[in-house]
Amino acid sequence: MERRIVWKYRNDFTDEAGADSARRSSVFPKGPANRDDSPDEKDVEKNIRTFFERCRRAGVAGVKIDYFDHEHKEIIELYETILKLAAEYHLLVDLHGANKPTGLERTYPNLLGQEAIRGMEYGPPYAMHEVTLPFTRMLAGLADYTPTMFGGVKLADTTWAHQIGNAIILQAPLLVFSAHPANMLANRPWT
């Protein structure tokens, strides 16, 4: 059975009201999408175009696409298809859960980054891993890492200073914080 790609998207900013609300709040409106394998869909490019058109109509500036669970040829080709089509629709792209950068951002400047990092969704220890990233993974190119957790189990073996430092040192064109803003304000380390 041949596997096909289906696009599942959440409605966060892929409808006009959500995108307008994001712009009023000075939030970067991006349409999140998860790549999912399914035998039902026959036309990958058509599905991507449908999703990108929906994003364009809603005024979304970029998409963060997740769940590239392997590095087989069809997935690597899918990166290029996504980037090419996103450029046609004037969308920025953040490939989350993707393999390490290979220079695609030179051909497709709409690529903001590729995760290729063991992130905070995995368990601790974090401290030793995160202090080596600038000298290891970050040398390969743009990254998508979600720093800054001030409370609970995610703080683990780090400190508030370490978490704030991650937001500065682990740079990315689009920095997405993993903590909820209310949690960040409730755990102000400077008070």
PyMOL commands that set and color helices and strands:
alter all, ss='L'
color gray80, all
select helices_A, chain A and resi 16-24+44-58+73-88+104-107+127-135+137-140+152-154+160-169+181-186
alter helices_A, ss='H'
color red, helices_A
select strands_A, chain A and resi 4-9+30-38+62-66+92-95+111-114
alter strands_A, ss='S'
color yellow, strands_A
deselect
rebuild
show_as cartoon
